[in-house]
Amino acid sequence: MNGKKVISNIFKSGVLTISFVLILAACTAQPDFNGSVIDPPVPANTFILTDQNNEVTSLGDLNGKYILVFFGFTNCLDECPATMAALAQVRRELGDEADLTRIVLISTDPARDTPEAMGEFVNRFDPTSIGLTGTKAELEPVWADYGVMVLDSGETHSTRVYLIDPNGMWRLTYSSADDPDAIAADLKLLFKEQ
């Protein structure tokens, strides 16, 4: 066998091996998410607060849905309404699959965020949204569990959005909801896992 033929056979064999490895990698590759991935997923910190209907609500009550959690307050004039509008846009982009999700706003201003105020605020954006409030003593541990810094009587707070899966597992976080398309795309990837 001449040298050129040997090199040709080795090259063909190498190309086939590389092709096989690339095909295998494509079949087993993890999807690329837009948010910060929690890997492996961890149980989300639970909470027991009061919703806009004056009913006690816990994280466990929301199991079975993908939950987009945001911390804010009803008297906010900029970031909170913008975030709620973006999260409502996420649900619209999901079309028929929107019912697999819920938006949850947790108050950073317990002095003014009554259940009625929470209901009026969240309903402006999406009627399926849940607004949760409580006393400062009830909310402070929730803020701490989610790493939310609350200052200035609730008017200064983080803008992070947390994505929790139907099993109560913390899957992704977003520094903000500025890109609803990216969040919707991530949810569609997660839906395929079910």
Secondary structure by P-SEA (a helix, b strand, c coil): ccaaaaaaaaaaaaaaaaaaaaaaaaacccccccccccccccccbbbbbbcccccccccccccccccbbbbbbcccccaaaaaaaaaaaaaaaaccccccbbbbbbbcccccccaaaaaaaaaaccccbbbbbccccccaaaaaaaccccccccccccbbbbbbcccccccccccccccaaaaaaaaaaaaaac
